[in-house]
Amino acid sequence: MVEAAVIVVKQDPACREIQGEELKKFCSRVSKLLQKEDLGSDAVDALRRLFLIVSATKYNRKLEKTCVDLLQTTLCLPTCPEQLQLLCAAILREMSPCDSLSLSCDHIQNTRQLSLVASVLLAQGDKKQEVTNMGLRVFKVLESRQPEGPSLRPLLPVLSKVASLAPGTLHKDQTNLLNKRLVDWLRYASVQQGLAHSSGGFFSTPRARQPGPVMEVDGAVATDFFTVLCMGQHFTEDQWLNVQAFSMLRAWLLHSSPEGAGTPDTDDRSELEGSTLSVLSAAPSTSRLLPPQERLREKAFEYCQRLIEQSNRRALRKGDADLQKACLVEAVLVLDVLCRQDPAFLYRTLSCLKALRARLCGDAASVRALLPLAHFFLSHGEAVAVDSEAVCQHLFTRTPSELFHSPTLAFEFVQFCRDNLPLFGRNLGVLRLSFPSLFKFLAWNSPPLTAEFVALLPSLVDAGTAVEMLHALLDLPCLTAALDLQLRSSPAASERPLWDASLRTPSCLEAFRDPQFQGLFQHLLRAKASGTAERLAPLHQLLQPMASCARVVQCAEAVPTLLQAFFSAVTQLTDKALTNQLALLLLERTDSLYQVPGYEASVHRVLSSQFLSLCMRHPALVVEQAKELLEFVGSSSGLRSGASMLTSVVWAIGEYLSVCWDRRCTVEQINKFFEALEALLFEATQSRPSAVFPKCPPQVITALMTTLTKLASRSQDLIPRVSLFLSKMRTLALSPATSSVQCEEDMGAVRTRATELLNLLKMPSVAQFVLTPSVDVSEPRYHRDANTALPLALRTVSRLVEKEMGLLPG
């Protein structure tokens, strides 16, 4: 009922707009209704409306104290209808935390009512030790409850919540009591179905209402003890408790033994793992003289073994098959907890889970159960001398390639990788080599998985895979389009997710099936790192009709964030050869990107900033890769691909092409770069804007002028040439023809920079000191201290050029 009320909130915006005075009047009306002896439908409607009001806003609504007190009183009335109690509890929870509450659970006997009061008290936090007091009361009811007493089902969620919020507050007697009850509920529930509720009709006879045995999911009669996978028309009270006990079992095992694998009995047995004595101790004990916690672990183990056996049965209904998979996952997770708390369970569990792994590896429908199974082998494989690499190989190669379109599996898979990073050990290489498979999850589910991969990427990057991974990140939108085609070509149409039906891609599908392009598509859709990088420019052209697909666009929007995370991880690798490779890759991929709207510009911004970072980390890169940099600035791709990357390259040349950074730098190299950049600047300023050569941004022009001046200060024979060029640039910036193409503000910036550089070149020795400072000058003190060399030199130049007012602009 409360859930239905919550749904109505979205359909009733007036609840959000109600003002304080109106709410006060409504609270008065609710108070009058709650004071009546007969709490009828009017009270239900009023409370439902009040719940909508207090839950429809982000901030807390303040209710009248009288109304709050009556809500508490109504909630605690033994004769109050359950519907009204639910509404009162829901309203009080929405107001939590609230200082005016005076609820107490000390004298409540009805377990349903106690659970509602507990939900309100636990929502208050633990200001007045509500959690501890609630735990004591629930355990008192649990201890005094007789077999024919009220049902404990409403209290089990409260017990689980108390144990998770305050595990240290439970006494040993309380823990042992719940351990004993859980044993009874898990192992000794009835295997007969419950009685059907009689309608009282003429044909209802005692014989027709006789309960039958519970069934297995395949229709066979259940001959073993009852579990959550047993089927029936009607369940008894102890069967419902069995289901609830299993649902809270793993959490209770963890909270009742918070020390986990460090329990005293575990420490005592750790030295015996793998020995004959440990194998002998692994035999199951049937003695009822075991301590309550040990006995619960024993019965939990038996329960999980039975669930694994039941999961192998062929379910008659799809819903039961889904339940089998969910229970199988939970059973393996519980076994993992048991083995961590008591290694004696390892040897009893191993053979069962080995057989289970063999069965699951051939069943694509049960792949989600492989994740906890892999976690188990990663956690315990070394202790029992079992290599977990085989199950990891299967997971990382086949699963993402076949089931990348399952959003739930994608999230669970990536979470599995993140959570188990400390356990991978020597198998971390398997994870790193499988990044192409993992990227399929990312390409198809990029919005929800971007943050997860940002956290995972540092563990995937190493010197051997960095270059290939960078290519894969830049081609991620292209991978999304290829995965879309792969699904459209798949014969299993019923398993395929929905896509944009308005997108017509017959040519793309034909290209996907064309043997001529099979090699490129296979490389793009590979499951493991190949150690090579294919040029995928032909695929960019073939898949261009899909560039506007919503999923492709979403993936493209995530790539800049992923690139930032990738380069943050790469900076931790001190490998000069890798730095050179990545720098060249950035130049190569500048004009080789999938043409998604807005993608190229956003990626260029990241690549340009990262190129500068690579040069700062390894300044000799400019000299070592001089040939490739000359080719880049000498081609027209820099001007066509945008300003950011070209500006960064030009700035890096001017900053690091110097003998101060690398003794191998020669005058011949400086002259070659000067001629190439001079030609580039001429081309950028003289060519009319067109589709091939767009308008050159002012930052590119100013960066080119500054770099040419820096190079001239290092090879002073070039000073006359650059001075003449700067004079022309200043004149060009003043011409009306240029002003009609470029805005006045841009031309003003070019004009000012040309004038500043001309002033510096009038004193070559000062220009060389200012434009090519030594490494020591890069220290902050040279810019903060007015008495050091660089500020003094700049002030001197300023005073000397003040007399030549004709050189100043305006």
Disulfide bonds with the S-S distance in Angstrom:
none
